[in-house]
Amino acid sequence: AQLADPNANEGDLNYPVRVKGIENASMIAVGLRFGCAIQLGEVFCWGENGGTHGTGDLFSHWSAARTKRVANVIRISAGYDSVCVLTEDRAVWCWGRTPISGNTPSLLPELVAL
């Protein structure tokens, strides 16, 4: 399935698809088969979910699902199967398969000690 279209074939789409629930994104980041956006200081993710949505579960979300535990987000970065954000208070939060979580994905954002 494509990032925002569960009815698409496994191949690439040759046209853009609007992500349901994303109307005013200030920044986006994409990883392997998932994407996330900052919208009004909150993070919303969609696509396949191996812990990369930060929702506390492994269910894939084909419309934008709000990531838990983080607010006032100003920057976002996604890797192959992880996401990190920077908040207004300069805190860094990460989730998915990160060096912190090891082989077991962190299903919720974890504060990174800097």
ABEGO torsion letter per residue (X at the ends): XBAABAABBABBBABBBBBBGBABBABBBBBBGBBBBBBGGBBBBBEBBAGAAGAGBABBBABBBBBBGBBGBABBBBBAABBBBBBAAGBBBBBEBBAAAEABBBABBBBBBX
